[in-house]
């Protein structure tokens, strides 16, 4: 029996080791994918990146693009990794900043859908739906606060420039010691370019972008699936240990769990059933979901390390801007009582309506993910964007 138990332990160890090695392989695939997108975008744009993305050439449209892309893909990590790759290929940072803001809104639909699992149990559904939508309302409020500041003063872009140069120490990230990353990702990128050597540059660029996006999907989906198996038990223990210990502990635990499972959607979806069953209150859940916003930035920062060359500094900028935006939004909105209570009040009010009439749920989803983009684009035209 002792030998059998020892054998099971060894088998479990090797299974875990194999899973971690696969995670490392998928992280490498993610880095290669971002580099492939950057190289493909350079070829496809032909020096005209801003014109190529003319459809998102204003801040309002950029928010809508980021929001809808993330709502469809259901992974802000995937979208921000793609944005990092596009910036590395020449997409102006000024166009990418609103896309990152919109990505935060789009990722919230998952936990809202999770809350529908409680829809047949009145009070339980009200608690779960409120816990899901408080994240939505916070992200909407963050855009309302920071997008005008960005339009008027380039607040985040300027901060990203300063911080990226501070960290990189020069015009190219490779100067700061990331040449090892270029050496790691260059061979598969060069191989792909040689395979597509007979294809016209524009077509080869589009194919590289498409392949890069597919690789990112595969990498992030695989990493998320494996980490959920490897870490979800620990993640749940962190939830129970820290969420109820105050706002700072809630924010920190939300950040840590999201880094562990590599998905803010997974993090917030973990907490919704616990809120529905009454384990945590809405006020306890709220700071935890804010921490998820911060934790999800790790993927973009990791992706930025795959970039080298002239545009490497810009890729680092947008990854840092994503982190700055989420951190500043949490710091500003949660620290000011007049702003802090708005997402709580809105989520509680909407959950009360949804408990009485489930059509409010459909109306809410349609309003945020169909009506709001139309309204934003129409409003942008009226004010001259």
Secondary structure by P-SEA (a helix, b strand, c coil): caaaaaaaaaaaaaaaaaaaaaaaaaaaaaaaaaaaaaaaaaaaacccccccccccccaaaaaaaaaaaaaaaccaaaaaaaaaaaaaaccccccaaaaaaaaaaaaaaaaaaaaccccccaaaaaaaaaaaaaaaaaaaaaaaccaaaaaccaaaaaaaaaaaaaaacccccccccaaaaaaacaaaaaaaaaaaccccaaaaaaaaaaaaaaaaaaaaaaaaaaaaaacaaaaaaaaaacccccaaaaaaaaaaaaaacccaaaaaaaaaaaaaacccccccaaaaaaaaaaaaaaaaaaaaaaccccaaaaaaaaaaaaaaaaaaaaaaaaacccccaaaaaaaaaaaaaaaacaaaaaaaaaaaccaaaaaaaaaaaaacc
